[in-house]
Amino acid sequence: MFKIWTEDDQNAQSASAPKLRQIVFINSATALFPFPGYITYSASKCAVRAPVDALRMEALRLSGPMSKYTVHCTFPATIMTPAFLEEQNRKHELTKQIEGTAGSIKDLFKQHLSPAVAARIIISGVARGQFGIAEDCFDSTLVCKCAMYIPEKRVWHL
């Protein structure tokens, strides 16, 4: 994507204001806080986080008078999707207790984000320029310590 954008910038006429070009990754809180029952899932999410950190640095380097490039990564916890509800049927009880999903489906809908609410919060965080967007149950200091250096003011809680 950066290659396409930088080539476009090189071929463009001067702009009155830089174009804002954004890449948003939807990751998982398990990339920051792995726990029992999520070993393989956490590994795949950690594998996403590392290139995102590097892409963020690349975006800072490539930004210039024609375009401002930004990279954002969200780390939501439980979102009440059909896939999550199906997964609940196979999930070990200990894992449910650790992640806070041991209640009834009705209670889970009260405690966790719907996809629509999660999307609005993510879009709002990106619009504010936050790099790491994490659910409010995670302290911003902890999120910062788990990722490549991100100033705390750049982390927004859901």
Secondary structure, DSSP 8 states (H G I E B T S, - for coil): -HHHHHHHHHHS---SS-EEEEEEEE--GGGTS--TT-HHHHHHHHHHHHHHHHHHHHHHHH--SSEEEEEEEEE---B--HHHHHHHTTS-HHHHHHHT--S-HHHHHHHSB-HHHHHHHHHHHHHTT-SEEE-TTS-HHHHHHHSS---GGGEEE-
